[in-house]
């Protein structure tokens, strides 16, 4: 039994014809094999089944993940007979761009439609003074965490994304733009740790197929404490960013329901375990909501919270979200005061540069549906 995609393929040896044939149990409209999401080992298995030489898998992998081929005719160094077989028995992707928006600052936001007609968003961020191209990817369709300041949480959870569906967000960006994504952040829709196994498999694919180093992959979580311990033990450990957003349990529980299950002190213990086990710093993400989380008192409490934690801090001025009318953007002077207080503790503190707010692509604004 072979498992080339998420579907099952039965290999039937046929010594009188080719080396094998494939029968697919297909619940959807096609009986072809999806190549997107197959790593080199699985492509090699497929070539063996088809009676092709092993090196053909490397050629196909290069076209899929390095050259961003959109169709089989582009694969010019592959013999015509194999290209025809690929057309007959396989396809590259079943993910389509439903909508694309371009911000005044160059940020690109894609609304992608999957085979079940559900949609999710991903974003490509470009910065004038940096060579890096960062893809912000979603891990779920919707989100169950219900953070009060986040648009995705208003949608609720629909389903987890499969590993290839996460990978396809990056591939779609690269095929559409012709650019090479250099950094990946799991900061789109969903709580990555609530889709832990699929997230980790996607990270492995991103690392091995797209050759993006693990140091350039960041996972943001609102604080699912058991999974922080789990990821600390992985052989491939991404950088961890924590959506903290408040310096104490009382305030955090007002805006983040997760606090009632995994409180801030237990979260800190897990973060210390991660930093000691991996040697990596964590990033504390902190949303500055005007007159709520941006006060001097909050800054002093946060400075105390992080003083014995190996961390950096990323301050995020609140981005307006429909349905959260009680929250306001912070004044710029309050942002700088907050930053100054934290810097006095000796930590590296940055203010997140707002990208794509005019197309609802900034932090907390992704909805994953076409809102017109």
Secondary structure, DSSP 8 states (H G I E B T S, - for coil): -B-SSSS-EEEEE-TTSSSEEEEE--SSS--SEE-TT--HHHHHHHHHHTT--THHHHHHHHHHHTS--SSGGG-TTS-HHHHHHHHHHEES---EEEEEEE-TTS-EEEEEE-TTS-EEEEEEEE-TT-S-EEEE--SEEE-SS--TT-HHHHH-EEEE--HHHHHHHHHHHHHHH-----EEEE-SSS-GGGGHHHHHHHHHHHHHTS---GGGEEEEES--HHHHHHHHT-SS--EEEEE---SSHHHHHHH-GGGGTS-HHHHHHHHHHHHHHH---EEEEEEEBTTTTSSHHHHHHHHHHHTTS-EEEEEEE----TT-TT--B--HHHHHHHHHHHHTTT--EEE----SGGGT-STT---SS---
